[in-house]
């Protein structure tokens, strides 16, 4: 979600979204996502949101470790444990 000035854009991973003019529609009742009159606003906000989301991606490598769990952990029955050889 990104908000800039009077506009709020919510973008979903499916490629759909919501675009609301908070000045004219503060309750966000009318989705203007497909409105051709505000296509430039939608494109600018989508670009801003996608640019920001690429900056916050975790670029650290995934570690191959097993987290320590207390024997009384309520999640212990659902964890996958390596079998000792």
C-alpha distances in whole Angstrom, upper triangle without the diagonal:
4,7,10,13,14,11,7,6,4,6,9,12,14,13,12,9,9,10,11,14,14,17,19,17,16,16,13,16,16,14,15,13,17,18,20,21,17,17,17,14,12,14,13,9,9,12,10,7,10,12,11,10,14,15,14,16,19,22,24,27,27,30,33,33,34,32,35,35,38,40,39,36,35,33,36,37,34,33,35,38,40,43,46,48
4,7,10,11,8,6,5,7,9,12,14,17,15,14,11,11,10,11,12,12,15,18,16,15,16,14,17,17,15,15,14,17,18,20,19,16,16,15,12,11,12,11,7,8,10,8,6,10,11,10,11,14,14,14,17,20,22,25,28,29,32,35,35,36,35,38,38,40,43,42,38,38,36,39,40,37,37,38,41,43,46,49,51
4,7,8,6,4,6,9,11,15,18,20,18,17,13,12,10,9,10,9,12,15,14,13,14,13,16,16,14,14,14,18,18,19,18,15,16,15,11,11,13,11,8,11,13,10,9,13,14,12,14,17,17,17,20,23,26,29,31,32,35,38,39,39,38,40,41,43,46,44,41,40,38,41,43,40,40,41,44,46,50,52,54
4,6,5,6,9,12,14,18,20,22,20,19,16,14,11,11,10,10,12,14,15,14,16,15,18,17,16,15,15,19,18,19,17,14,15,14,10,11,13,10,8,11,12,10,11,14,14,13,16,19,18,19,22,25,27,30,33,34,37,40,41,42,41,43,44,46,49,48,44,44,42,45,46,43,43,45,47,49,53,55,57
4,6,8,11,14,17,21,24,25,23,21,18,16,13,11,9,9,9,12,13,13,16,15,18,17,17,16,17,20,18,20,17,14,16,15,11,13,15,13,11,14,16,13,14,18,18,17,19,22,22,22,25,29,31,34,37,38,41,44,45,46,44,46,47,49,52,50,47,46,45,48,49,46,46,48,50,52,56,58,61
4,7,10,14,17,20,23,25,22,20,17,14,11,8,6,5,6,9,10,9,13,12,15,14,14,13,15,18,16,18,15,12,15,14,11,12,15,13,12,15,17,15,16,19,20,19,21,24,24,25,27,30,33,36,39,40,43,46,46,47,45,48,48,50,52,51,48,46,45,48,50,47,47,48,51,53,57,59,62
4,7,10,13,17,20,21,18,16,13,10,7,6,5,6,8,10,10,10,12,10,13,12,11,10,11,14,14,15,14,10,12,12,8,9,12,11,9,11,14,13,13,16,17,17,18,21,22,22,25,28,30,33,36,37,40,43,44,44,43,46,46,48,50,49,46,44,43,46,47,44,44,46,48,50,54,56,59
4,7,10,13,17,18,16,14,11,8,6,5,7,7,10,12,11,10,12,9,12,12,10,10,10,14,14,16,16,12,13,14,10,9,12,12,8,10,13,12,11,14,16,15,16,19,20,20,22,25,28,31,33,34,37,40,40,41,40,42,42,44,47,46,42,41,39,42,43,40,40,42,45,47,50,53,56
4,6,10,13,14,12,11,7,6,5,7,9,10,14,15,13,13,14,11,13,12,10,10,8,12,13,15,15,12,12,12,9,7,10,10,7,7,11,10,9,11,14,13,14,17,18,18,20,23,26,29,31,31,35,37,38,39,38,41,41,43,45,44,41,39,37,41,41,38,38,40,43,45,48,51,53
4,7,10,12,10,9,5,5,7,9,12,13,16,17,15,15,15,11,14,13,10,11,9,13,15,17,18,15,14,15,13,10,12,13,9,9,12,12,9,11,14,13,13,16,18,17,18,21,24,27,29,29,32,35,36,36,35,38,38,40,42,41,38,36,34,37,38,35,35,36,39,41,45,47,50
4,7,8,7,6,4,7,9,12,15,16,20,20,18,18,18,15,16,15,12,13,10,13,15,17,18,15,14,15,13,10,11,12,10,7,11,11,8,9,13,13,11,14,16,16,17,20,22,25,27,27,30,33,34,35,34,37,37,40,42,41,37,36,33,36,37,33,33,35,38,39,43,46,48
4,5,6,6,5,9,12,15,18,19,23,23,21,21,20,17,18,17,14,15,12,14,17,19,21,18,17,18,17,13,14,16,13,11,13,14,11,11,15,15,12,15,18,17,17,19,22,25,26,25,29,31,32,32,32,35,35,38,40,39,35,34,31,34,34,31,31,32,35,37,40,43,45
4,5,7,9,12,15,18,22,23,26,27,24,25,24,20,21,21,17,18,15,17,20,21,24,21,19,20,19,15,16,17,15,12,14,15,12,11,15,15,12,14,17,16,15,18,20,22,23,23,26,28,30,30,30,33,34,36,38,38,34,33,30,32,33,29,29,30,33,34,38,40,42
4,6,8,12,15,18,22,24,27,27,24,25,24,20,21,20,16,17,14,15,18,20,23,20,18,20,19,16,16,18,17,13,16,18,15,14,17,18,16,17,20,20,19,21,23,26,26,26,29,31,32,33,33,36,36,39,41,40,36,35,32,34,34,31,31,31,35,36,39,42,44
4,7,10,13,16,20,22,25,25,23,24,23,19,20,18,15,15,11,12,15,17,19,17,15,16,16,12,12,15,14,10,13,15,13,12,15,17,15,16,20,20,19,22,24,27,28,27,31,33,35,35,35,39,39,42,44,43,39,38,35,38,38,34,34,35,38,39,42,45,47
4,7,10,14,17,19,22,22,20,21,20,16,16,15,11,12,8,9,13,15,17,15,13,16,15,11,12,15,13,11,14,16,14,14,17,18,16,19,22,21,21,24,26,29,30,30,34,35,37,37,37,40,40,43,45,44,40,38,36,39,39,35,35,36,39,41,44,47,49
4,7,10,14,16,19,19,16,17,16,13,14,12,9,9,6,9,12,14,16,14,13,15,13,10,12,14,11,10,13,14,12,13,16,17,16,18,21,20,21,24,26,29,31,31,34,36,37,38,37,40,40,42,44,43,40,38,36,39,39,35,36,37,40,42,45,48,51
4,7,10,12,15,15,13,14,13,9,10,9,5,7,5,9,11,14,15,12,12,14,12,9,12,14,11,11,14,15,13,15,18,18,17,20,22,22,23,26,29,32,33,33,36,39,40,40,39,42,42,44,46,45,41,39,37,40,41,37,38,39,43,45,48,51,53
4,7,9,12,12,11,12,12,9,10,8,5,5,5,9,9,12,12,9,10,12,9,7,11,12,9,10,14,14,13,15,18,18,18,21,23,23,24,27,30,33,35,35,39,41,42,43,41,44,44,46,49,47,44,42,40,43,44,41,41,42,46,48,51,54,56
4,6,9,9,7,8,9,6,8,7,6,6,8,11,11,14,13,10,12,14,10,10,13,14,11,13,16,16,15,18,20,20,20,23,25,25,26,30,32,35,37,38,41,43,44,44,43,46,45,47,50,48,45,43,41,45,45,42,43,44,48,50,53,56,59
4,6,6,6,7,10,8,10,8,9,8,10,13,12,14,12,10,13,13,10,11,15,14,12,15,18,17,17,20,22,21,22,25,26,26,29,32,35,37,40,40,43,46,47,47,46,48,48,50,53,51,48,46,44,48,49,46,46,48,51,53,56,59,62
4,6,5,4,7,7,10,10,11,11,13,16,15,18,16,13,16,17,13,14,17,17,14,17,20,18,18,21,23,22,23,26,27,26,29,32,35,37,40,40,43,46,46,47,45,47,47,49,51,50,46,45,43,47,48,45,45,47,50,53,56,59,61
4,6,6,10,10,12,12,13,13,16,18,16,19,16,14,17,18,14,16,19,18,16,19,22,20,21,24,25,24,26,29,29,29,32,35,38,41,43,44,47,50,50,50,48,51,50,52,55,53,50,48,47,50,51,49,49,51,54,56,60,62,65
4,6,9,9,10,10,12,11,15,17,15,17,15,13,17,18,15,16,20,19,18,20,23,22,22,26,27,27,28,31,32,32,34,37,40,43,45,46,49,51,52,52,50,53,52,54,56,54,51,49,48,52,52,49,50,52,55,58,61,64,66
4,6,5,7,7,9,10,14,16,14,17,16,14,17,19,16,16,20,20,18,20,23,22,21,24,26,26,26,30,31,30,32,35,38,41,43,43,46,49,49,49,48,50,49,51,53,51,48,46,45,48,49,46,47,49,52,55,58,61,64
4,5,8,10,12,13,16,19,18,21,19,17,20,21,17,18,21,21,18,20,23,22,21,24,26,25,26,29,30,29,31,34,37,40,42,42,45,47,48,48,46,48,47,48,51,49,45,44,43,46,47,44,45,48,51,53,57,59,62
4,6,9,11,13,16,18,18,21,20,18,21,22,19,19,22,22,20,21,25,23,22,25,27,26,26,30,30,29,31,34,37,40,42,41,44,46,47,46,44,46,45,47,49,47,44,42,41,44,45,42,43,46,49,51,55,58,61
4,6,7,10,12,15,15,18,18,15,18,19,16,15,19,19,17,18,21,21,19,22,24,23,23,27,28,27,29,32,35,37,40,39,42,44,45,45,43,45,44,46,48,46,43,41,40,43,44,41,42,44,47,50,53,56,59
4,7,10,12,14,14,18,18,16,18,21,18,17,21,22,19,20,24,23,22,24,27,26,26,30,31,30,32,34,38,40,42,41,44,46,47,47,45,47,46,48,50,48,45,42,41,45,45,42,43,45,49,51,54,57,60
4,6,9,11,10,14,14,13,15,18,16,14,18,19,17,18,22,22,21,23,26,26,26,29,30,30,31,35,37,40,42,42,45,47,48,48,46,49,48,50,52,50,47,45,43,46,47,44,45,46,50,52,55,58,61
4,6,8,8,12,13,11,13,15,13,11,15,17,15,15,19,19,18,20,23,23,23,26,28,27,28,32,34,37,39,39,42,44,45,45,44,47,46,48,50,49,45,43,41,45,45,42,42,44,47,49,53,56,58
4,6,5,9,9,7,9,12,10,9,12,14,13,14,17,18,17,19,22,22,22,25,27,27,29,32,34,37,39,39,43,45,46,47,46,49,48,51,53,51,48,46,44,47,47,44,45,46,49,51,55,58,60
4,6,8,10,8,8,11,10,7,10,13,11,11,14,16,15,16,19,20,20,22,25,25,26,29,31,35,36,36,40,42,44,44,43,46,46,49,51,50,46,44,42,45,45,42,42,43,47,48,52,55,57
4,6,9,8,8,11,11,9,11,14,14,13,16,18,18,19,22,23,23,25,27,28,28,32,34,37,39,39,42,44,46,47,46,49,49,51,53,52,49,47,45,48,48,44,45,46,49,51,54,57,59
4,5,6,7,10,10,9,12,14,14,15,17,19,19,20,23,24,25,27,29,30,31,34,36,40,41,42,45,47,49,50,49,52,52,54,56,55,52,50,48,51,51,47,48,49,52,54,57,60,62
4,5,5,8,10,9,11,14,15,15,17,19,20,21,23,25,25,27,29,30,31,35,37,40,42,43,46,49,50,51,51,54,54,57,59,58,54,52,50,53,53,50,50,51,54,56,59,62,64
4,6,8,9,10,12,13,15,16,18,19,20,22,23,25,26,28,30,31,32,36,38,41,43,44,48,50,52,53,52,55,55,58,60,59,55,54,52,55,55,52,52,53,56,58,61,64,66
4,5,5,6,9,10,11,12,14,16,17,18,20,21,22,25,26,27,29,33,34,38,40,41,44,47,49,49,49,52,52,54,57,56,52,51,48,51,52,49,49,50,53,55,58,61,63
4,5,5,6,9,10,10,12,14,15,16,18,20,21,22,25,26,27,31,32,36,38,39,42,45,47,48,47,50,51,53,56,55,51,50,48,50,51,47,47,48,51,53,56,59,61
4,5,5,6,9,10,11,12,14,15,16,18,20,21,23,25,26,30,31,35,37,38,42,45,46,48,47,50,51,54,56,56,52,51,48,51,52,48,48,49,52,53,57,59,61
4,5,5,6,8,10,11,12,14,15,17,18,20,22,23,25,28,30,34,36,37,41,43,45,46,45,48,49,51,54,53,49,48,46,49,50,47,46,47,50,52,55,58,60
4,6,5,6,8,10,10,12,14,15,16,18,20,21,23,26,28,32,34,35,38,41,42,43,43,46,46,49,51,51,47,46,43,46,47,43,43,44,47,49,52,55,57
4,6,5,6,9,10,11,12,14,15,17,19,20,21,25,27,30,32,33,37,40,42,43,42,46,46,49,52,51,47,47,44,47,47,44,43,44,47,48,52,54,56
4,6,5,6,9,10,11,12,14,16,17,19,21,24,26,29,32,33,37,40,41,43,42,45,46,49,52,51,47,47,44,47,48,45,44,45,47,49,52,54,56
4,5,5,6,9,10,11,12,14,16,17,19,22,24,28,30,31,35,38,39,40,39,42,43,46,48,48,44,43,41,44,45,42,41,42,45,46,50,52,54
4,5,5,6,8,10,10,12,14,16,17,21,22,26,28,29,32,35,37,38,37,41,41,44,47,46,42,42,39,42,43,39,39,39,42,44,47,50,52
4,5,5,6,9,10,11,13,15,16,20,21,24,27,28,32,35,36,38,38,41,42,45,48,47,44,43,40,43,44,41,40,40,43,44,47,50,52
4,6,5,6,9,10,11,13,15,19,20,24,26,28,31,34,36,37,37,40,41,43,46,46,42,42,39,42,43,40,39,40,42,44,47,49,51
4,5,5,6,9,10,11,13,16,18,22,24,25,29,32,33,34,34,37,37,40,43,43,39,38,36,38,40,36,36,37,39,40,44,46,48
4,5,5,6,9,10,11,15,16,20,22,23,27,30,31,33,32,36,37,40,42,42,39,38,35,38,39,36,35,35,38,39,42,44,46
4,6,5,7,9,11,14,15,19,21,23,27,30,32,33,33,36,38,41,44,44,40,40,37,39,41,38,36,37,39,40,43,45,47
4,5,5,7,9,13,14,18,20,22,25,29,30,32,31,34,35,38,41,41,37,37,35,37,39,36,34,35,37,38,42,44,46
4,5,5,7,10,12,16,18,19,23,26,27,29,28,31,32,35,38,38,34,34,32,34,36,32,31,32,34,35,39,41,43
4,6,5,9,10,14,16,18,21,24,26,28,28,31,33,36,39,39,36,36,33,35,36,33,31,32,34,34,38,40,42
4,6,9,10,13,16,18,21,25,26,28,28,31,33,36,39,39,36,36,33,35,37,34,32,33,34,35,39,40,42
4,6,9,11,15,16,19,22,24,25,25,28,29,32,35,35,32,32,30,32,34,31,29,30,31,32,36,38,40
4,6,9,12,13,16,19,21,23,23,26,28,31,34,34,31,31,28,30,32,29,27,27,29,30,33,35,37
4,6,8,10,13,16,18,20,19,23,25,28,31,32,28,29,26,27,30,27,24,25,26,27,30,32,34
4,6,9,12,15,17,20,20,24,26,30,32,34,30,31,28,29,31,28,26,26,27,27,30,32,33
4,6,9,12,14,17,17,21,23,27,30,31,28,29,26,27,29,27,24,24,24,24,28,29,30
4,6,9,12,15,16,20,22,26,29,30,27,29,26,26,28,25,22,21,22,21,25,26,27
4,7,9,12,13,17,19,23,25,27,24,25,22,22,24,21,18,18,18,18,21,23,24
4,6,9,11,14,17,21,23,25,22,24,21,21,23,21,17,16,16,16,19,20,22
4,7,10,13,16,19,21,24,21,23,20,19,21,19,15,14,13,12,15,16,18
4,6,9,12,16,18,20,18,20,18,16,19,17,13,12,11,11,14,15,17
4,6,9,13,14,17,15,17,14,13,15,14,10,9,8,9,12,13,16
4,6,10,12,15,12,15,12,11,14,14,10,11,10,11,15,16,19
4,7,9,12,10,13,12,10,14,14,11,12,11,12,15,15,19
4,6,8,6,10,9,7,11,12,9,11,10,13,15,16,20
4,5,5,9,10,8,12,13,12,14,13,16,17,18,22
4,6,9,10,7,10,12,12,14,12,15,16,17,20
4,6,9,7,10,12,13,15,15,18,19,20,24
4,5,5,8,10,10,13,13,17,19,20,24
4,6,7,9,10,14,15,18,20,22,26
4,6,6,7,10,12,16,18,20,24
4,5,5,8,9,13,15,17,20
4,6,8,10,13,15,17,21
4,7,9,13,15,18,21
4,6,10,12,15,19
4,7,9,13,16
4,6,9,12
4,6,9
4,6
4
